[in-house]
Amino acid sequence: MKTEAIPYTNKNMRRNPFREGGWGGRVLLWIFLLATALLILFPIVVTLFGSFMSNAELTTGGAILPSVWHFENFAEAWVQANFSRFTWNSLMLSGVTTIGTLIVASMAAYVVDRMNFPGKALFVAIQASTMFISIGAVVIRPQYELMIKLHLHTSLWGVILILISGHAYIFFILLSFLKGISRELDEAARIDGCSNAGIFWKIILPLLRPGLGVGALFTFCGAWNEYLRPLVFTMNTPELQTLTVGLSYLRYGASAAVQTHYMLAGACLSILPLLIVYMIANKSFMQMTAGSLKG
Amino acid sequence: MNKVRQIGFSYAFLFPSFILTLVLGIYPLGWAIRYMFYDYKGYGEAKFTGFYNFQRLLRDTQYWESVVNTFVYAGGKLIITIPLCLALAVILNQKLKGRNFLRAIYFMPTIISSAVMAVVFFIIFNSYNGILNQYLMKFNIISERIDWLGPKHAMMTTILIAVWGAVGNYMLLFLAGLQNIPNDVYESASLDGANKRQQFWYLTIPMLGPVLQIVIMLAIINSLKGYETIMVLTEGGPIGKTEVMYLYVYKLFFPTPSSGTVVDQQFGYGSAVGFTTAVIVGIITLLYHMLSKRLNKMQ
């Protein structure tokens, strides 16, 4: 009797496609994976294709691909809806913020990793705490008042300074990269008579390039996608709006209903540059997020 | 002498970072802590009122409704996101054709601005001429338009959108954790006859434990904090159904004509609300931390 049990289960297993490793399980697995991928891609596909549709087709058509490709949507959004201005503002905001953040964070990370000075632990603790304590939009108000005093509230420089001040995360990224750079190199340079600043400039920064790359990617994306601060700071200066802010104004504008195609063209302008960079370097993007606070 | 120079050099290099953090990071916190004891509207005199703002807060049903909404929002987001991301991570941790491609797709929403996508989602979900309703009606799945952003469904819709934006991030964090589990553990387990399901429950989950706890903690904090998407998509409406804590705080500082009953900017009261909200988030984080510690001990 015992010997019969084994062939029975074997036969049963061969018949059941949902047993482990069977084709049924694989099919279910792929349906799950592809359905999830489809849902994730859907809004992005809508943005890309919808930006070429006419407003009428978008609001009544129920189509996926545009019947006629309206390339002029982009030209009109660029000129009439002022997206040329928004794009330039976004570029300038993100570019300067990235450079500033990298300079400030790498200098701080260098001395924290390689030097000894009183107050180091306190400094690191303050940096860490700024990443976690959040009282929401409250802080924007005193920041805004400060910028009024500095006469920076009518330019993007106020926003840029505020964004650079949030460099704690980049600081910690660079710190971890610095720990991987051998100290023997700076010791050798020091013996050769190189100054501290010289070591930072000539030895540390070139070796820190991978870390700076990840930091730049992260900062640029963050600044490019930043919404709240540009929104608040450009309430009285619409010519300073960035892509995110300009777009959200379209959504609440009086003529929103007839501008759906502009909105999607604008959304494309905002997400396409990042998507293109992402396609080239998605490994670096994913590398930086293991530990990020976004989501 | 050398030491003094090193310290001087250090402070000089630290200066930009320190001054920016101090002036734009720490000072605003101090500002808020001061004004939460004041009646201050941003203009005119700031009047010291002691704990009045907090008494007012206790009676502010609009705020407590937003707290409840936040819990529903965060809870809904977590209940879907965590299992989904864990499943995706476990699957994509195996040798699978196209797994890098799939990872890249799932991660895509993470790099896109949530404000921009909120505009797109508005175009997709709005009831009158939204794209989703068009599709559903075209394929005869529904016969009447569904009011996705109406009082009945708005919360569910915002939760789904939040999940959409979060999937890639948490999947990746789980993947990072999974990659730290040595392969030979699984090999010896399958030699001992453990099937995939047993391996998942008795190997993957316990060994992923610490990562799981940290990621869930991050997810809790993030979902309690997030309000940008909601702000652009629904502005907390309709009738306050998607109002979350930090959005309410925002409105007290930057009211817009459409932001409902909050019409006057109230910096003093807003500071008190912001501070209280931070404390609520802190308490929940702490509770979760204690709970997961106790669970650890039980094992």
Interface residues (C-beta under 8 A of the other chain):
Chain A: E20 L29 F32 L33 T36 A37 L39 I40 L41 P43 I44 V46 T47 G50 L58 T59 T60 G61 G62 I103 V104 A105 M107 A108 Y110 V111 V112 M115 N116 F117 P118 F123 I126 Q127 T130 F132 I133 S134 I135 G136 A137 V138 V139 I140 R141 P142 Q143 L146 L161 I162 I164 S165 G166 H167 A168 F171 N196 A197 F200 C221 W224 N225 Y227 L228 V232 M235 L243 T244 V245 L247 S248 L250 R251 Y252 A257 T260 M263 L264 A267 S270 I271 L274 L275 Y278 N282 F285 M286 T289 A290 G291 S292 L293 K294 G295
Chain B: Q6 I7 F9 S10 Y11 F13 L14 P16 S17 F18 L20 T21 V23 L24 G25 I26 Y27 P28 L29 W31 A32 G42 L84 A87 L88 I91 L102 R103 A104 I105 Y106 F107 M108 P109 T110 I111 I112 S113 S114 A115 V116 M117 A118 V119 V120 F121 F122 I123 I124 N129 I131 Q134 Y135 M137 K138 W164 G165 A166 V167 G168 N169 Y170 L172 L173 A176 N195 K196 R197 L218 A219 I221 N222 K225 Y227 E228 V232 M245 Y246 V249 Y250 F253 F254 S258 F267 G270 S271 G274 F275 T277 A278 V281
